[in-house]
Amino acid sequence: MCRALKPTSRIVIFDLGASPKFWELESPIWGLLRVLQKFGFKVDHIYAYEKTDGNLREPVEQVYNRVPRHLHAAFHWIHTAVSTEEGHPLNPFTILEEEYRPDDLVFFKMDIGPSHHEEVLAQQLLNSTRLQSLVDHFYWEHKVHVHELSRHWGGQMTGSVKDSLELFAQLREKGVMAHYWV
């Protein structure tokens, strides 16, 4: 799971595009947490980014009511859009580079909009050996032209499945386990 796991290693999840309902039992995030828990891993930090419209207080309360009590200390609900500007405080890679080490186990899931923002962040990971040393698992709902998913992604689709597979292969060659997230 991690190239250099040590007793002092932290387990961190960056969830870009975390809906207020992502803690429901059928959510894929729950699947990841169940696997980690099954093998005795304690998650130290979950950075959940989600920009939702409407009243700020209501979604935050909804989310925290769904998060299991044992994860409250680890949970960081970031109720704003992600920045793609390198070094910006709201670019998740900034927190990652400033706070974490290569021996930490880091999961990075990306499912935000618009697609252009995702593409920029994916390229930042692909082009940075520092980020590649920090991210162990990269999950991305890459919104490419796929007929079966067009009703969900609509005008956000760019590129092809081939483009996704090539990017994932490049990341894997650089030591980052890259996977589709759908």
Helices and strands as residue ranges (DSSP letters): E 11-16, H 28-38, E 45-49, H 57-66, G 69-74, E 75-78, H 92-99, E 105-110, H 115-127, H 129-134, E 137-140, G 147-149, H 150-153, G 154-156, H 161-173, E 177-180
